[in-house]
Each structure stands twice: as C-alpha cells, then as structure tokens.
Amino acid sequence: MKGYKNLYINGCSFTAGHTLPEEKTWPVLLSKKLNLNLINQSKNGNSFQSIVFNSVNHLSHLDSKDTLVIIGTTYASRYMIQFKKGVVNITSGDLSGPKGKVKSESRLSTYRRFSSPYFISREKLNIARSDINSDEVEIVLNNFVRYYDSLIKYDTDLKDNQSLNLISNLILLQSFLKENNFNYGFVRPSGDVIDLHLPINKKLDRTRIIPLGNDVIDNSTKHPGEKGCIEISEKVYDFINR
C-alpha cells in the first residue's frame, strides 16, 4: 500500500459492526493490516442513498492519490432523509409503530443512525446530532413513515423501484470514484439487487465487487461476529493486494 495514507470506509451496520466493540470491527482490523489512517463513516441503518451522498461529499475533501476507498452495500428498502446538517434513515422496521408513528425506540435509532455529508470532526458531528435529535425530527420522521407506509400499500412496483434506486446509486458512485481516480472496492454482504437482470447492471464493474459468503454472519445477531470480521478483513486485504 505504498503511497496511501487513508482508508475511507462507508456502509451500514454490517460495516459499522452493529454492537461489536470498535476494535473488533473489520474496518479497524483492515486499517491495522494495511497500516493506514482509518476514516470510517459507516453507520447503523444507513441506506445506500445516504452512503453514496455522504461518501461523494467526504471524498471531495480527500486526495485519490493517498486514499483507498471501500464501500459496503446495504438493503434496498431503506430511505435517506436529509435534515439540517445531517442525514437520518428510515427502514422498513420503523413501520411497526401504532397509528403510523415511528416506533418508540426509533428516537434512539435515529441517534445511532445519524451521519452528515459535512466532513467534520466527531465533536462537531455530536453537536449536529444533538441538534437533529429533537421534537422537530420526530415530526419529520413520522410524516415520512406515513409516506413509506402508503408506498407499501399502493405501489405495486415498490420492490423493483427500490432495487433500481440502489443499483442506480451504485453505478453513480462507481462513476464518481473512477472519474476521480480513486482505488476502490465494494463489499457485498448480499447480492440480490446486483444479480437482478436490469439493463443498468451491465454498467457495473464486477471486478470491483468483493463477494462475501454467509459464513461471516453470526446467526444470533444477523451481522458479522468477531470471527466474521476477521474473515472479511482478510478477504478485503487480499482483494486490495491481488
């Protein structure tokens, strides 16, 4: 990895580690194997739209000559909501609240899911997160949940539309990375959308996809456990050094 200084990573809880200690997550393990400064922007509950939105803005501050990029994909059924200085996401699991309201624990989930397109310090991110975790954002989230619920009821093409949205964002991110000469890879925890027979899929550079087997998943958490994170870090390391 001669010449590189930074390892930029983004993704959802599959990448962030869910409930694992930070030092046990695969981004941290990988950064140590590569001896690179880790810039880990992955968050629990990230939609792929938010991953792309934030990554493009963050990477605009970084030099492709010294920054390696690894992006984790996620579920197509998640939606990004841009609000004030941050980004939060709604997942299909948020629809189970009474009378169309966000589940009570979503207030905590919003705090965990919070990210920002602004390339700021953790201290400033925490200030922005405190500002967004307010009664105002709860109103916005509740309204969005009602919108999402109506999509499920009336859009007979919802799953196809969500899949098309994800693959389109994947192609757009790929184009940005190539245009700006970043060395990159996509970690693929699940390939259902990537394997769909959509014309746009022909534009996907499959040599940049790092496939992962189900053996990296801990069945009790549905996320990579400690052993799974070790295996992922090794697979990504081998991909980089191929």
Rosetta blueprint (number, residue, H / E / L):
1 M L
2 K L
3 G L
4 Y L
5 K L
6 N E
7 L E
8 Y E
9 I E
10 N E
11 G L
12 C L
13 S H
14 F H
15 T H
16 A H
17 G L
18 H L
19 T L
20 L L
21 P L
22 E H
23 E H
24 K H
25 T L
26 W H
27 P H
28 V H
29 L H
30 L H
31 S H
32 K H
33 K H
34 L H
35 N L
36 L L
37 N E
38 L E
39 I E
40 N E
41 Q L
42 S L
43 K L
44 N L
45 G L
46 N L
47 S L
48 F H
49 Q H
50 S H
51 I H
52 V H
53 F H
54 N H
55 S H
56 V H
57 N H
58 H H
59 L H
60 S L
61 H L
62 L L
63 D L
64 S L
65 K L
66 D L
67 T E
68 L E
69 V E
70 I E
71 I E
72 G E
73 T L
74 T L
75 Y L
76 A L
77 S L
78 R L
79 Y E
80 M E
81 I E
82 Q E
83 F E
84 K L
85 K L
86 G E
87 V E
88 V E
89 N E
90 I E
91 T L
92 S H
93 G H
94 D H
95 L H
96 S H
97 G L
98 P H
99 K H
100 G H
101 K L
102 V L
103 K L
104 S L
105 E L
106 S H
107 R H
108 L H
109 S H
110 T H
111 Y H
112 R H
113 R H
114 F L
115 S E
116 S L
117 P L
118 Y L
119 F L
120 I L
121 S L
122 R H
123 E H
124 K H
125 L H
126 N H
127 I H
128 A H
129 R H
130 S H
131 D H
132 I H
133 N L
134 S L
135 D H
136 E H
137 V H
138 E H
139 I H
140 V H
141 L H
142 N H
143 N H
144 F H
145 V H
146 R H
147 Y H
148 Y H
149 D H
150 S H
151 L H
152 I H
153 K H
154 Y H
155 D L
156 T L
157 D L
158 L H
159 K H
160 D H
161 N H
162 Q H
163 S H
164 L H
165 N H
166 L H
167 I H
168 S H
169 N H
170 L H
171 I H
172 L H
173 L H
174 Q H
175 S H
176 F H
177 L H
178 K H
179 E H
180 N L
181 N L
182 F L
183 N E
184 Y E
185 G E
186 F E
187 V E
188 R E
189 P L
190 S L
191 G L
192 D L
193 V L
194 I L
195 D L
196 L L
197 H L
198 L L
199 P H
200 I H
201 N H
202 K H
203 K H
204 L L
205 D L
206 R H
207 T H
208 R H
209 I E
210 I E
211 P E
212 L L
213 G L
214 N H
215 D H
216 V H
217 I E
218 D E
219 N L
220 S L
221 T L
222 K L
223 H E
224 P E
225 G L
226 E H
227 K H
228 G H
229 C H
230 I H
231 E H
232 I H
233 S H
234 E H
235 K H
236 V H
237 Y H
238 D H
239 F H
240 I H
241 N L
242 R L
